[in-house]
């Protein structure tokens, strides 16, 4: 998936919601995703590893690409709030 995201020049939104991703999986994928030049938004809602700490770390990584930062990171922490996602 990382190669696909990195090389795809037309990918605008990547929805990884409810993929049961751990924090380690998110941390491995985000640095690669941050280099995707066309990507404008990534969705991580409903992943057990999407803690507030990991989401903040991901936001920092995604904003660090000076060429074309990912503009939107959508996530919410935990599974109790699935009907009320917080967006940034």
N, CA and C atoms as an extended XYZ file, in Angstrom:
264
Properties=species:S:1:pos:R:3:atomname:S:1:resname:S:1:resid:I:1 pbc="F F F"
N         0.829       -1.182        0.000 N   UNK     1
C         0.000        0.000        0.000 CA  UNK     1
C         0.872        1.243        0.000 C   UNK     1
N         1.965        1.217        0.737 N   UNK     2
C         2.835        2.389        0.826 CA  UNK     2
C         3.369        2.789       -0.543 C   UNK     2
N         3.799        1.798       -1.348 N   UNK     3
C         4.295        2.100       -2.689 CA  UNK     3
C         3.197        2.696       -3.563 C   UNK     3
N         2.003        2.125       -3.467 N   UNK     4
C         0.881        2.624       -4.251 CA  UNK     4
C         0.592        4.081       -3.925 C   UNK     4
N         0.526        4.399       -2.652 N   UNK     5
C         0.229        5.765       -2.217 CA  UNK     5
C         1.330        6.725       -2.652 C   UNK     5
N         2.561        6.309       -2.478 N   UNK     6
C         3.697        7.171       -2.800 CA  UNK     6
C         3.793        7.472       -4.298 C   UNK     6
N         3.518        6.486       -5.124 N   UNK     7
C         3.689        6.650       -6.570 CA  UNK     7
C         2.446        7.135       -7.301 C   UNK     7
N         1.289        7.046       -6.676 N   UNK     8
C         0.048        7.439       -7.326 CA  UNK     8
C        -0.049        8.958       -7.400 C   UNK     8
N        -0.149        9.490       -8.590 N   UNK     9
C        -0.175       10.945       -8.809 CA  UNK     9
C        -1.589       11.518       -8.821 C   UNK     9
N        -2.603       10.648       -8.717 N   UNK    10
C        -3.983       11.117       -8.783 CA  UNK    10
C        -4.767       10.887       -7.493 C   UNK    10
N        -4.145       10.292       -6.507 N   UNK    11
C        -4.827        9.992       -5.248 CA  UNK    11
C        -5.017       11.275       -4.439 C   UNK    11
N        -6.267       11.614       -4.171 N   UNK    12
C        -6.572       12.831       -3.413 CA  UNK    12
C        -6.940       12.538       -1.966 C   UNK    12
N        -7.733       11.492       -1.746 N   UNK    13
C        -8.199       11.136       -0.410 CA  UNK    13
C        -7.882        9.673       -0.149 C   UNK    13
N        -7.379        9.404        1.046 N   UNK    14
C        -7.075        8.032        1.443 CA  UNK    14
C        -7.878        7.728        2.698 C   UNK    14
N        -8.841        6.841        2.581 N   UNK    15
C        -9.707        6.495        3.705 CA  UNK    15
C        -9.241        5.174        4.308 C   UNK    15
N        -8.595        5.260        5.450 N   UNK    16
C        -8.144        4.082        6.191 CA  UNK    16
C        -8.969        3.889        7.462 C   UNK    16
N       -10.186        4.400        7.453 N   UNK    17
C       -11.077        4.285        8.604 CA  UNK    17
C       -11.432        2.831        8.873 C   UNK    17
N       -11.500        2.501       10.155 N   UNK    18
C       -11.965        1.185       10.616 CA  UNK    18
C       -11.193        0.030        9.979 C   UNK    18
N        -9.884        0.185        9.848 N   UNK    19
C        -9.033       -0.854        9.267 CA  UNK    19
C        -8.326       -1.663       10.354 C   UNK    19
N        -8.684       -1.421       11.630 N   UNK    20
C        -8.073       -2.125       12.762 CA  UNK    20
C        -6.557       -1.904       12.818 C   UNK    20
N        -6.108       -0.718       12.410 N   UNK    21
C        -4.679       -0.409       12.400 CA  UNK    21
C        -4.183       -0.102       13.808 C   UNK    21
N        -3.032       -0.665       14.140 N   UNK    22
C        -2.394       -0.381       15.423 CA  UNK    22
C        -1.597        0.910       15.300 C   UNK    22
N        -1.129        1.417       16.415 N   UNK    23
C        -0.304        2.629       16.372 CA  UNK    23
C         0.989        2.370       15.610 C   UNK    23
N         1.562        1.184       15.740 N   UNK    24
C         2.778        0.849       15.000 CA  UNK    24
C         2.530        0.854       13.488 C   UNK    24
N         1.408        0.327       13.067 N   UNK    25
C         1.087        0.313       11.640 CA  UNK    25
C         0.899        1.730       11.109 C   UNK    25
N         0.210        2.553       11.872 N   UNK    26
C         0.005        3.946       11.472 CA  UNK    26
C         1.345        4.664       11.386 C   UNK    26
N         2.207        4.421       12.371 N   UNK    27
C         3.512        5.091       12.393 CA  UNK    27
C         4.426        4.638       11.256 C   UNK    27
N         4.228        3.452       10.740 N   UNK    28
C         5.020        2.992        9.598 CA  UNK    28
C         4.493        3.577        8.285 C   UNK    28
N         3.200        3.772        8.199 N   UNK    29
C         2.588        4.229        6.965 CA  UNK    29
C         2.643        5.746        6.780 C   UNK    29
N         2.481        6.498        7.843 N   UNK    30
C         2.391        7.960        7.734 CA  UNK    30
C         3.614        8.615        7.093 C   UNK    30
N         4.845        8.242        7.433 N   UNK    31
C         5.987        8.891        6.766 CA  UNK    31
C         5.998        8.690        5.248 C   UNK    31
N         5.551        7.539        4.786 N   UNK    32
C         5.474        7.290        3.350 CA  UNK    32
C         4.361        8.129        2.736 C   UNK    32
N         3.217        8.150        3.405 N   UNK    33
C         2.081        8.929        2.922 CA  UNK    33
C         2.434       10.418        2.842 C   UNK    33
N         3.252       10.883        3.744 N   UNK    34
C         3.588       12.313        3.771 CA  UNK    34
C         4.327       12.759        2.512 C   UNK    34
N         4.883       11.814        1.760 N   UNK    35
C         5.605       12.137        0.533 CA  UNK    35
C         4.714       12.093       -0.707 C   UNK    35
N         3.464       11.709       -0.536 N   UNK    36
C         2.531       11.650       -1.661 CA  UNK    36
C         2.167       13.071       -2.073 C   UNK    36
N         2.502       13.440       -3.292 N   UNK    37
C         2.332       14.829       -3.722 CA  UNK    37
C         0.891       15.209       -4.032 C   UNK    37
N         0.045       14.249       -4.381 N   UNK    38
C        -1.334       14.591       -4.733 CA  UNK    38
C        -2.305       14.479       -3.560 C   UNK    38
N        -1.917       13.783       -2.504 N   UNK    39
C        -2.823       13.487       -1.392 CA  UNK    39
C        -3.210       14.750       -0.625 C   UNK    39
N        -4.515       14.944       -0.467 N   UNK    40
C        -5.015       16.111        0.247 CA  UNK    40
C        -5.625       15.768        1.597 C   UNK    40
N        -6.060       14.519        1.764 N   UNK    41
C        -6.698       14.148        3.029 CA  UNK    41
C        -6.475       12.675        3.320 C   UNK    41
N        -6.317       12.374        4.590 N   UNK    42
C        -6.236       10.991        5.053 CA  UNK    42
C        -7.217       10.821        6.207 C   UNK    42
N        -7.931        9.728        6.202 N   UNK    43
C        -8.944        9.445        7.219 CA  UNK    43
C        -8.492        8.243        8.034 C   UNK    43
N        -8.381        8.405        9.340 N   UNK    44
C        -7.927        7.342       10.236 CA  UNK    44
C        -8.962        7.001       11.310 C   UNK    44
N       -10.188        7.404       11.113 N   UNK    45
C       -11.230        7.206       12.117 CA  UNK    45
C       -11.434        5.732       12.457 C   UNK    45
N       -11.646        5.460       13.723 N   UNK    46
C       -12.034        4.129       14.158 CA  UNK    46
C       -10.929        3.095       14.215 C   UNK    46
N        -9.685        3.503       14.173 N   UNK    47
C        -8.575        2.567       14.309 CA  UNK    47
C        -8.113        2.528       15.761 C   UNK    47
N        -7.900        1.335       16.323 N   UNK    48
C        -7.489        1.249       17.723 CA  UNK    48
C        -6.175        1.973       18.011 C   UNK    48
N        -5.308        2.066       17.016 N   UNK    49
C        -4.031        2.752       17.215 CA  UNK    49
C        -4.107        4.247       17.015 C   UNK    49
N        -5.277        4.756       16.672 N   UNK    50
C        -5.438        6.183       16.425 CA  UNK    50
C        -5.678        6.972       17.698 C   UNK    50
N        -4.765        6.834       18.639 N   UNK    51
C        -4.875        7.576       19.899 CA  UNK    51
C        -4.591        9.054       19.654 C   UNK    51
N        -4.900        9.890       20.627 N   UNK    52
C        -4.642       11.327       20.491 CA  UNK    52
C        -3.160       11.581       20.228 C   UNK    52
N        -2.302       10.849       20.895 N   UNK    53
C        -0.857       11.015       20.719 CA  UNK    53
C        -0.423       10.653       19.298 C   UNK    53
N        -0.917        9.544       18.775 N   UNK    54
C        -0.549        9.100       17.427 CA  UNK    54
C        -1.115       10.060       16.376 C   UNK    54
N        -2.334       10.520       16.576 N   UNK    55
C        -2.943       11.471       15.637 CA  UNK    55
C        -2.144       12.766       15.599 C   UNK    55
N        -1.722       13.256       16.751 N   UNK    56
C        -0.917       14.481       16.784 CA  UNK    56
C         0.433       14.256       16.109 C   UNK    56
N         1.055       13.104       16.356 N   UNK    57
C         2.315       12.765       15.696 CA  UNK    57
C         2.128       12.708       14.180 C   UNK    57
N         1.047       12.062       13.731 N   UNK    58
C         0.766       11.954       12.301 CA  UNK    58
C         0.557       13.332       11.686 C   UNK    58
N        -0.173       14.187       12.377 N   UNK    59
C        -0.418       15.553       11.888 CA  UNK    59
C         0.909       16.282       11.686 C   UNK    59
N         1.813       16.144       12.619 N   UNK    60
C         3.128       16.782       12.519 CA  UNK    60
C         3.895       16.246       11.310 C   UNK    60
N         3.882       14.949       11.122 N   UNK    61
C         4.576       14.343        9.975 CA  UNK    61
C         3.968       14.805        8.654 C   UNK    61
N         2.661       14.831        8.596 N   UNK    62
C         1.995       15.183        7.349 CA  UNK    62
C         2.179       16.652        6.994 C   UNK    62
N         2.312       17.503        7.989 N   UNK    63
C         2.525       18.923        7.730 CA  UNK    63
C         3.981       19.238        7.428 C   UNK    63
N         4.871       18.284        7.659 N   UNK    64
C         6.304       18.528        7.501 CA  UNK    64
C         6.776       18.477        6.054 C   UNK    64
N         5.931       18.022        5.136 N   UNK    65
C         6.323       17.969        3.727 CA  UNK    65
C         6.173       19.364        3.124 C   UNK    65
N         7.277       20.085        2.911 N   UNK    66
C         7.184       21.458        2.434 CA  UNK    66
C         6.672       21.575        1.005 C   UNK    66
N         6.826       20.531        0.200 N   UNK    67
C         6.381       20.592       -1.194 CA  UNK    67
C         4.861       20.630       -1.299 C   UNK    67
N         4.210       19.746       -0.608 N   UNK    68
C         2.751       19.639       -0.698 CA  UNK    68
C         2.215       18.936        0.540 C   UNK    68
N         2.059       19.657        1.655 N   UNK    69
C         1.587       18.992        2.871 CA  UNK    69
C         0.159       18.482        2.712 C   UNK    69
N        -0.128       17.369        3.354 N   UNK    70
C        -1.500       16.879        3.391 CA  UNK    70
C        -2.309       17.910        4.149 C   UNK    70
N        -3.396       18.344        3.577 N   UNK    71
C        -4.144       19.464        4.128 CA  UNK    71
C        -5.109       19.089        5.246 C   UNK    71
N        -5.599       17.857        5.243 N   UNK    72
C        -6.598       17.453        6.225 CA  UNK    72
C        -6.249       16.085        6.792 C   UNK    72
N        -6.279       15.975        8.092 N   UNK    73
C        -6.163       14.682        8.758 CA  UNK    73
C        -7.430       14.515        9.572 C   UNK    73
N        -8.255       13.560        9.211 N   UNK    74
C        -9.501       13.334        9.929 CA  UNK    74
C        -9.355       12.110       10.801 C   UNK    74
N        -9.647       12.275       12.059 N   UNK    75
C        -9.574       11.167       12.986 CA  UNK    75
C       -10.372       11.506       14.228 C   UNK    75
N       -10.652       10.513       14.991 N   UNK    76
C       -11.175       10.695       16.333 CA  UNK    76
C       -10.639        9.565       17.176 C   UNK    76
N       -10.575        9.797       18.441 N   UNK    77
C        -9.931        8.849       19.340 CA  UNK    77
C       -10.973        7.920       19.931 C   UNK    77
N       -10.645        6.641       19.962 N   UNK    78
C       -11.511        5.644       20.597 CA  UNK    78
C       -12.622        5.191       19.681 C   UNK    78
N       -13.443        4.292       20.185 N   UNK    79
C       -14.541        3.771       19.383 CA  UNK    79
C       -15.900        4.207       19.912 C   UNK    79
N       -15.952        4.810       21.072 N   UNK    80
C       -17.235        5.217       21.654 CA  UNK    80
C       -17.846        6.371       20.900 C   UNK    80
N       -17.040        7.178       20.211 N   UNK    81
C       -17.533        8.367       19.535 CA  UNK    81
C       -17.693        8.167       18.033 C   UNK    81
N       -17.965        6.983       17.570 N   UNK    82
C       -18.017        6.704       16.142 CA  UNK    82
C       -19.080        7.521       15.431 C   UNK    82
N       -20.120        7.918       16.099 N   UNK    83
C       -21.168        8.705       15.454 CA  UNK    83
C       -20.894       10.204       15.499 C   UNK    83
N       -19.814       10.597       16.141 N   UNK    84
C       -19.503       12.013       16.279 CA  UNK    84
C       -18.018       12.258       16.076 C   UNK    84
N       -17.505       12.054       14.854 N   UNK    85
C       -16.074       12.214       14.639 CA  UNK    85
C       -15.651       13.684       14.703 C   UNK    85
N       -14.495       13.895       15.289 N   UNK    86
C       -13.915       15.231       15.318 CA  UNK    86
C       -13.009       15.347       14.103 C   UNK    86
N       -13.082       16.449       13.416 N   UNK    87
C       -12.208       16.651       12.258 CA  UNK    87
C       -11.333       17.844       12.501 C   UNK    87
N       -10.190       17.824       11.839 N   UNK    88
C        -9.251       18.917       11.992 CA  UNK    88
C        -9.088       19.636       10.681 C   UNK    88
